[in-house]
Amino acid sequence: MTTELPKTFDPADIEARWYAHWEENGLFRPERPDAQPYTIVNPPPNVTGSLHIGHALDNTLQDVMIRYERLRGKDALWVVGTDHAGIATQMVVERNLNSQGLKRTDMSREAFLEHVWEWKEQSGGTITRQLRRLGCSMDWPREQFTMDEHFSKAVLKTFVDLYNDGLIYRDKRLVNWDPKLKTAISDLEVETQDVKGHFWHFKYPLEEGVTLDDGRDYIEVATTRPETMLADMAVAVHPDDARYKSVVGKHVVLPITGRRVPIVADEHADPELGSGAVKITPGHDFNDFDVGKRAGFAPAEMLNMLDAEANVCQTADGLVPEEFLGLHRFKRDGVDGARELVVQRLKESGHLIPHIAKTKKGEEQVLDAEPRTIATPFGDRGGVVIEPWLTDQWYVDAEKLAVKPIDAVKSGEIEIVPKSWEKTFFNWMENIQPWCVSRQLWWGHRIPAWYDAEGKPYVAMTEEEAQAQAGEGATLTRDEDVLDTWFSSALWPFATLGWPESNPSPLAGEGGAPTGAEGEGTATMVAADATNPSPNPLPQGERASLFDKHYPNNLLISGFDILFFWDARMMMMGQYNTGKNPWPKLYLHGLVRAADGQKMSKSKGNVVDPLGLIDQYGADALRFFMAAMESQGRDIKMDDKRIEGYRNFATKLWNATRFCQANGIGASTSIAAPKASHAVNRWIIGEVVETKQALDAALADLRFDAAANTIYHFVWDRFCDWYIELVKGNFDEETKAVAGWALDQILVMLHPFMPFITEELWSKQGDRADYPLITAQWPDPQAEVDAEAKAEIDWLIALTSATRTAKNELGIAPGAKLQAFCASPSPLAKSVVETNAGAIERLARLTPVTFGEAPSGAAMQIAAGEDEFVIPLEGVIDIEAEKARLEKALAASAKEAKSLEGRLSNANFVERAKPEAVEKARADHAHHVAEVARLEAALARLG
């Protein structure tokens, strides 16, 4: 029995109600023990995060696939959870403590971690609540957290195994150091900003008795970071640079420090850039670090001139003058820093080479340095300039772990979609650098390493195991650092399913890796680092079945921006820990950009809040926009008008359902298509068959835009605009059955994209409380396209459409009835006109339709299939006046199109105008070109 729908579609009224129903009744993962598994893991958002527009896109695409596969009867598991977000969370909690007059450094590590867990329990669920508003059908009872006890166990086991297999080691290397947060950070957490700075030129005196071929007793070097000369260890010149061949192997004596450093030949020095000589500070520059190693400096010998807060400290050789010690690297709070003092001292000693510049009036002026805009790295959270800093850190041998993922993509075991990303993947993976996995934080997975008095590390799951390795008499100290959050999230596809209990590492035992981490010691060790483990641990008895059934996962959907930071590392860790790829297919979507195409950022003020869009248009409209606009390899531009359009689409479906209800059309009682004799019913059944096939093909290829547009056009064009119009006034029992069945198929096929409105309409179409749409069966029409019916109805639609278009072009009232003549009708035309005269009169407003020659006089021509129709216009419109109107409009559009074409062919306009101005010009040009074609066709109709 149907339940009458309200006149107005109100998304807010139905969304909260249906989501609560689905979640409370366990419908996101119904019990299907024997069903084929289908698994997706959600890229775990930071526990500190809020839903942004990128999350909305990412999660919409995942939910489309999960709901689709659930409808297809699979055991669809969408793993959900959050990342502990080491730096972000520690910052949030420290900020909260500071507001209470407390500091992290004034309390013990354990006390601080208690504050973190307290914050997590009270405020850490914001984004998961927001994912529910988007309609994400996630497996909430098994919500994961990267600091859950079982997950922490997997993280520590992986570290220990990698160490015992020689794939994790401690090394002194340069890292991205954030002086504000006082920790190493990953490349992903570094943002490059253009900053106004300077380029200084200095004289580095050659050692006594040495000169260049031109007689100079110094080498000129240039730098944007003069303060780092306090730790310079060499000057590099290109091996083929004839100016310096005579002095390679000689030395310069640095001003200020008096340090004697070698002149080395290295291809890093560009002969065409500046003087061709480059100062080398291996302890504070990534390129210089590599030059220094090639020059024979061991990392342990490289000089460090800054402490953790970027204040000048004494170098190992003790040559930094005392007046520099303790100075910050830059000017701060009005106080000159090391940079300013270095420049001042070099100027005083005559070693600064001034820059000669010209004013706007052409006059020369002498400056200390050349003004330049410099690409400068900043920490995305600390907000200060990142310092390349030489420290002891833990590294993963990523080069060895990258071998199997590279082979998997090359062999096709892992398919990257779009394929265009493969080149980027290979370029990075084949040139991969050691992965720094240690962070100088308190919040996170503490590194399971203990050091004896000599600094030798002992890596083990527990302190007891480490003590056993070191011997009873050794005094051990725990490593203070925690692991990079990307290390733990790399285990997400399998640790969330209970690994390692059900499947120890295939490498365990090779190189001494332990086979597991069982017993009370492990629990004690984890509790020491996570004093309040997250709720929702996996039930022990379920772990093996989850892992065995749902790993490998079926698909990963992620933004392309984390291809290396997360996706590639999951491939590495999946192969290492389980011997299997984590999934066979990786889908990389683009960015969601502002309406003008710019990247969204808080500083630009163009960030879009998806929750605001949901409030305004409903979750279904936003979801459909995301899917419809997601075209492989392209970014998405925000467009509120399109979201509004999809809200209107939902309203149209709502009203169509109300119309069906008003005519006695309710829920179908059959999965298979009903028997049908009327051509229009046989036609709509065939349309369902073709739509379902096209939808399956698009989703198999992850063509979300094609899938969304397929169902959109079927619902709007074929069902609402044509089928309902064609059957109006003829609701016999067959038509009611077919219409109810077709509407049901729409609700099922549209459900992955618009879950809320479809579930609401499904429930109101009939009494099927035990058969909710979310767990209904994907369409199986058990029918074929009826070619005869398709030809008949498509011809009728073509005739109606052509007539309506022609009327619109010529300004004829839509309701005006016109005569039509067809001199040489096809058999199809005769058949359709004979059997559908009433529909032709009602829809096309053509009456009568005569098979024979049209009378002479002004007329317009239209086509339907192969048939040409002539429609007399005498007495219908003023032919000459209409021609004049059309010709005037045609001339205006042609003139505007030509003007815009000229502007767009002007390189100066395209390159220098604002992007939005160029985009508008292109859109206007396309509009006027289309208008010219339309108006020419209208004139042609008039003869």
N, C-alpha and C positions, 0 to 999 in steps of 0.2 A: 504494500500500500504506500502510495507516495505521500510525502509531507509537503504542504504548500510552502514555497520559498517566499521570503520577504521580497518586496518590490526592488529594494536597493541592495546591491552587493557591498558589504562592509567587511573588509579584510580583518580589521582589529577584532571584530566580534567572533570570528571563527578560529583565528590562529592560536591563541593561547589555549582555547578549549580543546582543539584537536591535538595539539602537541602534548598536553597533559594526558589525554586519553591514550595516545600511542605509547608514551613512556611508562605510564602507570600499568599498562596491560602487557608490557614486555614485547611490543609489536615490532621494535626495531631489530630484534633478533629472535624471532619465534623458534620454538623447539623443532629443529629439522635434523635429527641425528644422522639420517641416512642420505641427506641431500648432498649434492655436489657443492664443495666449498667455493666461496668467492670472497676474497679478502683484500681490503685496502687499509693501510695505516695512515692516519691523519698526521701530516707534519706537525709535531707538537708545538703549539704556540707558547711563547714565554708566559710563565705563571703571572708575571706582572702586567701582561698585555691586555689590550682592549681590541675589539673587533674593528679592523680597518678594511678598506675597500679591497685590498689584495686578499685578505682572508675570505671576504665574501665571494670573490671569484673562485679561489682555490677550493673552498668547501662546497660551493654550489656544484662544481664539476664532479667532485667526489660523490656528492649525494645523488646526483643524477645517475651515476653508474651503480651505486649501491641499491637505490630504489628500483632501478631497471632490473638488476640481477635478482633482487628479492622477488619481484613480480614474476620472474622467470623460474621461480621455484628453488633457487639456490640457498644454501646456508650462508647468507650474506653477512659477513662480519666486518664492521668498520671500527677499527681500533682507535680509541680516542684517549687523549691525555695531554698533559702540559709538561714543558721543560722547566727545570729548576732555575735556568737563566742566571748563572752565577753572578756576573757583574751587575746586571740590572736589578736583581733581587737584593743583593747586598747594598746597592746604592739606595734603593727605596727604604730599606729598613734603617740604614744609617741616617737617612734624612728624617725619618720618623723619630728616631732616638734623639737626634740633634734638637728637634722641636721641643723635646721634653727636658733639654739640658743635659743629655747623656751622650757619651762618645763610645764608639766601639773599642777604642784603644784603652779605655778606662775599665774594661771588664774582661773576663776570661773568654776564651774561645767558646767554651761550652755555654756560658751565659748568653753570649751573642747569638749562638745557634738556637737557643730556646726562644729568643725574640723573633728570629726568622720563622721558625715553625708556627709561632703564635700568629704572626702576620699572615702566613700562608693559609692557615685555617680560617682566618677572619676575612681576608681580602683577596685571596688567590684564586677565587672562582669566578671572577668577573667575566672573563672571555668565554668560559664554558656556558655560562648563563646566556651570553649573547649568541653563541652558536645555536642554542635552542631556538632563539627568535628567528634565525635564518631558516629553521626547519631541518637542521642536520639530524639525520636518523642514525645516530651513533650508539655504540654499545655501552651506554652509561654505567651499567652495573659493574663493568670491568674497567672503569676509567683508570688510566695509568698516570704515574708521576715518575719522573726520572730519578727521584730520590726515594721511591718506594723500596722497602727492604729487599724484595726479590730482585728488583732492577739493580740496586746497588751491588748486590752479590754478583750479578752478571758483569757489571762494569769492572769490579775488582779482579774477577777471574780472568777477564780478557787482558787486563794490564799485566797480570802475573804471567799468563801464558805467553804473551808477546815478549815479555822480558826474558823468560827462560828460553825462548826460541831465537833470541838475539835480534828481535825486531823492535824493541824499545831500548833506548840507551840514554845516558846522561851526557850532555856535551855543552861546551861553551861556544855560543854562536850569537849573532845579532838577532834581536827580536824587536817587534813594534812595542815600545814601552810607553805606557800612559803615566806621566809623572804625577797626575792628579790622583788617579786610582792606585798608583804604585803596583801595577801588574802588567805582565805581557798581555797583548790582545791579538786576535786573529786579523788577517787581512780584511775580512768581512766587516770588522768593527772599525775600520779606518775609512774616513771620508776625506777626499781630496777637495780642497777649496782654493780658489785663486785669491792670493793675498798680495797687496802692494808691498814690495820689498826693494832690495838693492843688490847690485853686483859690484863687489869690491875687487880691486886689482892690487896685488902686493909684490914687492921685490923679495925673493928668497936668495940671500947671498950664497954664491958658490964658495966652496972651501978654498982656503988660501992657495994661491998659485994656479987656480983653474979659471979659465975664461971660455966663453962661447966663441965660435968662429968669427963673430962680428965684433969681438972685443969686450962685450959686456961681462961684468963679473957677478951677474945675478940672473936668475930665471924668474920670469913674470908668471904668476899664477893668479887665478881669479876664483872667487867663491861667493855664494849667497849666505854662507854661514861662517863668518870670520872667527867666531869664538872657538870653533873646533880646531883651529890651528894649534891650540895648546896641546893637542894630542896627535898632531901629524906625525907620521912615521916614514913617509917617502914622498917623492915627486915622480909622477909617471909621465913619460913621453911615448909617442908612437914609435915602434921599431924602425919604421921607414922614414921618419921625419929627419931630413938631412941637417936641420938646424941644431939638433941635439945629439947626433951620433957620437960626437967626440967626448961628450960628458956622461954618457950612460955608464953606470958603474961608479961614477964619482959621487960626491956628496954636496949637500947644501947645509948651511948652519942656520937654523931657524931663528928669526928674531924673537924676542921676549924670553923663550925658554932656553935658547942656546943649544938645542938638541941637534946633533949631527945625524942627518938622515940621507939614505941613498937615493940616487936618481935611477929609476928602473924603466925598462922598456916594456910597454904593455899596450895592446890594441884598444884598451878602454879609452886611451887618450886620443882625441880627435884632432888631427893636424889642422883642420879647417875651422875649429872653434877656438876663438880667442887667440892666446899665444901658443896653443897646442900642448901646453904643460898643465898638469892637473895635480893639485895637492891631494895626498892620500891619507885619510883618517880611518883606518880599518875598524876601529872600535865604535864609530858613530856614523857609518854610511854603508848601506848594503852593497853598492857597487865596489866601494873601497875595500870592504871585507874580502871580496873575491880577488881583487887586485893584490891585497896584502898576502893572501894565501899563495897566490901564484908567485909572489916575490919571496916566499919562503918564511913568512911570519906564521908561527903557530898561533891559534886563537888565544892560548894562555899567555902569549907574549904581547898581544895587542893592548894598546894603552886605553884606559878608560878615564875620562876627565870629569864625569858627572855622577852624582849619587842618584838615588831612586826618585828624588824630587826635582831633578835637573838643576841642582846647585853644583858649582865647581868643587871638585875634590882633588886631592893630590894624585898625580899619576904614579905608576910603579917606579919610575926612574927619579921621582922627586924633583922634577925640573919646573913645575908650575910655580911662579912667584907667589909669595904669601898674600899679596894684595888681591889676588884673584880668588883665593879660597873662600868658599861660602857664598860667593855671588851667584845669583840666579843666572841662567843662560841668557835671558832677555831682560829688557827694562821692565820693571814691575812696580806698580804703585808710585810712579814718579822717580824711582831710584834706578840709576844706570845699572845694567847687568854686565856680564862678561863680554857680550858682543860689543857694547859701547866702549868698554875699557880697552879691549884689544885694538879697536880701530883708533882710539885716541893715542895709545902707546906707539902704534906703528906709524901714525902720522907724525908724532913727535920725533921718532927716530929716523924719519925719512924713508921708510919702507912702504908707505902708502903711495900708490900711483894715482894721481887725481884723474877724474873724468871730465873731459871738456865737452860741454853741451852748449846748444844754442837756444836762446830765448825765442819767443814768437816774433820778436822784432829782428831776429837774425844776429843778435849780439852774443858773443861768447861769454860763458860763465864757467867757473871752476867749481866742481862738486867733488865731495869725497868718494862718491860711488854713483854708478849708473842706475837710475830708477828702473825697476822691472816688476812685472807681475809674475809671481812665482806660484806654481802648483804646490800646495803645502798640505801634508797629511795631518788630519785632526782625529782624535778619538771621538767616536760617535756618541759616547756617553759622558766621558770626562770633559770633553769640549776644549781640550788644550792640544797644542802641537805635539804630535807623536815624536819621540826620540828613538832613533835606532840605538839600541843599548846592548852591550856585550854582557851576557849573564850565563850562568849555568842553568840549563833547563832540561826537561825530559823531551825526547824526540822519538817519533815513530818513523821507522824506515819505510816511508810511503812508496818509495820506488819499487821495492820488492812486492809490497801488497797490491800495487797497481797492475801487476802483470796479468793476473787472472781477469779482472774487470775489462782490461783492454782486449784480451782475447775473446771475452764473452760478447762484447759489442761487435768486434770484427766478424765473429762467426755467426752473428745473428741470434745467439742465445738470449741476449738482451737487445730489444729494439728500442731505440730512442726516437720518439715522435715529438716534433717534426725531425726528419732525418738530417736536416740542415745543421742541427746541433752536434752531430757526430764529429765534424771537423774540429770544433771548439773543444769537445771532450778529449779527443786524441791529442790535440796540441798541448793541453794542460797535463794530461796524465803521462804523456811520454817525456815531459820535461819537469816532472813533479819534484818538489824540494822536500827535505825532511819536515815532518809535521810537528811543530812545537805544541805539546799537549799539557804543559804545566801552567798554572795560573797562581798568582800570589794573592789568593783570597782565602777567606775562612768558610764561605758557603759553597758547598759542592762536594764531590767525591774526593776525599782526601787520598793522596797518592800513597799506596801501600808499600812504602819504602822506609827502612830504618837504617841509621848510620852509626857506625862505631866511632871511637875516638879519632881514628885516622881518616874518617870521612868515607869509608867503604860502605856502599849501600847493600842492604839485604832486602830483597823484594819477596813478599809473601802475603798470603791472605790475612794472616793474623800476626800480632806481635809475638805470640808464643812460637809460631813457625819461624819467624825471623830470628828469634832468640836461639832456637835450636840450630839454625844455620850458623850463627855467629859463635856459638859456644857459651857455656854457662857464665864464664867470667866477664864477658863483654858487656859494656854499658851502651845501650842503644837509645838513640833519639829519633823520634818520628819526623818524617818530612813534613814541613809546614804547608806545602802547596796543595792545591786541589787540581783536578783535571779540567781541561777545556770542556765546555758543555757539548761541543760537537763530537767529542770522543764518546760520551755516553749516548747521545742521540743517534750515533751511527749504529747502535745495537737495537734500535727501535723495532725493526720488522720481526725480530725473533725474541728479544728479551721481554717484550710485552706479552708474548705467548707462553712464557714460563721457562724459556731456555735459561740455564743449562741443565735443569734437572732431567729433561727427557732425552737429551742428546749431547753428550760431552764433545768437546772440540775434537775434530778428526786429527788435529796436530798434537793432541795431548799425548805425552810420552815421547814425542820426537824432540829431543833437546831438553827433556826433563820437565815438560809442562805438567802440572797436576791435572788429574782427571775430574776433579770436582772441588766443591767447597762446602763440605757438609759439617754438621756438628755445632756445638754450643759456641766454640771459639769464633766462628763466623758471625753468629748473631750478636755476640758481645762486641765484636769489632765494628759491625755496622752501627750498632746502637751508640757507640762512642762518637761516631761522626754525624749521626742523624738522630738527635735525642728524642725526636717525636715523629717516627715514620708516618708517612701518609696513609690514610685509610684505603680501603678497597684492595687489599692484597689478593692475588689470584688464589682461589681455593686449591689446596695442594693436590687433591684428587683430579682436578680438571686440567692441570698444567700440561701433562703429557699429551692428552687428547687435543688440546688447543694447538700446541706446537706441531704435532704430527699431522694434523688435519689442515691447518691454515698457514703452514710455512712450507715452501715459499709463498709469499703473497701473490696476488694476481696482477696487480697494477700499482704503480706509484704515480700520483699527480703532484707536481710541485712547480713552483716558479723557477724560471731558468736561472735566476740570480743565486740559487743555492745548489746548482748543479755540482759544484766542486766541494762546497763546504759540508753538504749533507748527502746528496744523492750518491756521488762517487765514493764517499767514505762508507756508506751502507753497503755498496758493492764490495769494497775491500773487506769489511768486517763480516759480511755475510759469508763470503767465500772462506775467510780464515776460520771463523768459528763453527760453521756448519757444513762447509764443503759445497754449498749451493748458492746460486745467485738469489738475492732477496726477492726478485720478481722478474718476469720475462719481458715486461714492457714499462718504459718510463715516459710519461707524458709531461712535456715542459710547456707551460702556458706563458703568455706575455705579461706585461705590466698593465695596470689600469691607469691611464693618464687623465689629466684634466681635459676639459672640453676643447681647449686650444692646442692639445697635443703635448703640453709640457708635463714633465715629471712632477708628481705631487710632492710637496714638502711643507712642513709647518712654517718654515721661513718665508715661503712664497704665499702662504695663506690660501692655498688652493686645495687643501685636503678635504675629501668628501667623507662624511660620516654615513656609513651604510645603515645605521640604526635610524637616522633621520629620514633616509629614503624609505625604509620599511614603515615608519610612522606615517609618511605622506602617501605612499602608493601601495603598500603591502609587500610582504616578503615574496609572494608569488611573482609579482611584476619585476622586482629586482632580480630574482633568480632567473627569470626567463630572459631578461636583458643580458645578464652575464653569459648565459649559454648561447643565445642567439648571436652575440657579438664576438664570441671566442672562435676566431678563425686561426688555424694553425700557423704559427710563426709571426703573428701580428699582435701588436699591443691594442688595447681597447681604449677608446676615447669615451669619457663620460658624456652622457646625453640624457638629461632629465626628460626631454620631450619623448624620447623613445621609451623610457621607463613608463611615462604616463600613457603612451600608446599601448603598452602591454597590460597596463591596468584596464584600459578600455577593452582590450582583447578578452580579459577575464570577465568584464561586465557583459560583453556580447555573448559569451558562453552561458553566463548566468541567465540572461534574458532568453536565450534560445531554449534553455532547460525549462524555464517558466512557461514558455510557449508550448513546449511539449506536454508539460503537466496539464495545461489548460485544455489540451486536446486528447486527454486520456492516455498519454504515453508515459509508461513507468519503466521500472527496471526489467531487464531481460532475464529470461529463465534459462538461457542456453549460452554455452561458450561458443558453439558453432553457429554460423549464420543461419537465420531462419529460412525456410523455403520461400521463394518469391517468384511471382509471375509477372508483375508490372515491371516495365523496362526501368523506370526510375529507381525502384527498389533493388533490382539486379545491378544497376549501375552503382548505387552507393555501397553495396556489398563489395563490388570490385574495387571501389575507391579505398575502402578499408583495407583490403588485401594488399593493394599497392603501397598504401601509406605504411602499413606494418612492415612490409619488406624493405622499403626505403629507410625507415627508422632503424631497423635492425642493422642494415648495412652501414649507415652513418655512425651508429654507436660502436659497431665492431671496429671501425677505422678511427674512432675517437674524433669524428667530425661533429663537434657539438653544435656549431652553427648550422650545418646541414640538417642535423636531427631536429633542432628547434624550429627551423623554418619549414621543414616537412610537415610537422604536426600543426604549426601555425596556419599554413595555407590550407591544409585539409579542413581544420575546424572553421576558419573564417570563410574561405572561398567555397569549398565544396559542400560542406554540411550546412552552415548557417545561411550563406547567401543563395545557394542554389537548391540544395535538396529540400530545405524547408519551404522555399518559395514554390518549388515544383509540386510538392505534395499538398499544399494548402487547399483546403476544401475537399480533400479526398482521403480522409483518415479512416479507411476500412481496417479490418482486423489485421490483414497482412501488413499494411503500411505502419500501423501502430507497433507491431512486433518488430519490424525491420528498423524503424526509427528508434525505438527503445534500445535495441541491440547496438545500433551504430553509435548512439550516444554513450552507451556503456563502454564501447571500445575507445571512444575519444577520452573518456575519463581515465581509463587505464593507461593509454599511451601518453597522455599529457601529465599523468601523475608524477613521474620523476622530475619534471621541470616545475610544475605548479602543484605541490602536494596538498595545500590547504583547501583551495577552492574545489579541487577534484574530489577530495574526501567528503567535503560538505555536500556537494551535489550527489555523489554516490549514495550517501546515507539518506538523502531526502527523496531519492527516486524509488526507493522500495525498502521493505522491512528486511534488512540483511545485517543485523547487528553482529551475528557470529561470522560474518564474512566481510570484514572491513576492506576498503580499497587497498590499503597499504600491503595487505597480504593476498590480494586477489591474484588471478591467473593472467599472465600476459596473453594478449589476443592470439587465438588459434581459430581463425574463421572456418577452416575446413571447407574452403570454397575457392573457386578460381574466378579470374576476371571474365565476365561475360562480354565477349568482343562485340556482339550485336547490340547489346544494351549500351555499352560504352560509346560505340559509334553514334547511336541514335541520340543519346543525351548530350554528348559533347557537341554534336551538330546543332542541337537546339540551343545550347548555351552560347555557341559561337554566333548564331544568328541574333540572339537577344543582345549579346555584348556589342556586336558590330552596330546594331541599330541604335542602342543607347549612346554609344560613342559618337556616331554620326549626328544624332540629334543634339548632343551637347556641343559639338564643334560648330554647328550651324545655328545654335540658339533656339532650337525648336523645343517647345515645352515637353517634358518627359512623358506626360500623360496623353499627348496628342496621338490619336489613332491615324495610321497612314496605310495606304494601299501599297502592295508590293507585287512585282512581276518577275518571274523567272522564265526566260525563254527556253532554256535547255536544261531542265532539272535532272539531277542524277536520280537513280533509283532510291538512294537514301533520302534525298530531299522529298520525293513524293511520299515515301513511307512515313517520314516524321510529320510532314504537314497534315497528312490524312489522319494520323492517330493522335496528334497533339495540337489540333487547331485551337482548342480552348486555352491551352497553356501559352501558345504563341500569341494569342490575342491578349491574354492577361499579363504576360511578362514582356514581350517585345512590342506590344501595342500595334501589331500589324494585322489588319483585317480589311478586306479579305486578302489572302495570298493567292495570286493567279498564276498558273503555269501557261505562259504565252508572252508575246511581245508587249512591251509597255507602250502607251500612247506617246506621241511626240511631245516635246516640251521640256522645260527645265526639270531636272531630276538629280537625285544622288544615287551613287552605286555603293553597295555593300557586298561583302562576301561571307559565306558560311561554308567551310570546307572547300570543295571544288565548285560550288554553286555561286553564281553572280546574280544579285537581285537589283532591280531598278525601282526606285521609290519616287514617284512624281511629286514635285514641289509646288506646282502651280496652285496659287491660292493658299499655300501653307505659309510661305515667307516671301518677303520682297527680295527677289533674287539679286537685282542690281545693288540694292542697298547692302545686302549681306556680302556681296563680292567686294564692295568698296570697304566695308568694315574689315574684312579679312585681309585685304591687300594693304590697308593702312597698318594693321597690327603686324603683318608680315614684314613690312619695310622697317618698322621700328625695331623689331627683334633682330632682323638681319644686321641693321646698323650697329646695335648694341653688341651683338656677337662678334662682329668684325673689330670693333673698338677693344673689346676685352681680349680678343685673340692677339692683337698688336701689343697690348700691355703685357700679356703673359709670355710673349716671345722676346720681350726685352729682358736681358739677363740682369740689368741693374735693378729692375723692379723685383724680379723673383728672388735675387740674392740679398737685397738691402731692405725691402719692405718688411713690415712685421709679418710673422707667419700667418697670423689670423687674417691679415689683409689679402695675402696671396691665396689663402684657402677660400676666402669669400669670392675673390675674382674668379677662381676656377669653378666654384659652384654656380655663380651667376652665368658664366660662359656656357656651362653645360645646360643650364635652364633655357637660355635663349636659343641654343642650337636645337634643343628638343622642340621649342616653340615654333621655330622655323619649319621643322619637319611636319609638325602637327597642322600648322596653318596652310602649308602647301598641299597637304592631303585634303584638307577641307575645301580648298579652292578647286582641287581636281574633282572632288565629288560633284561640284556644281557644273562642271563641263565647260 
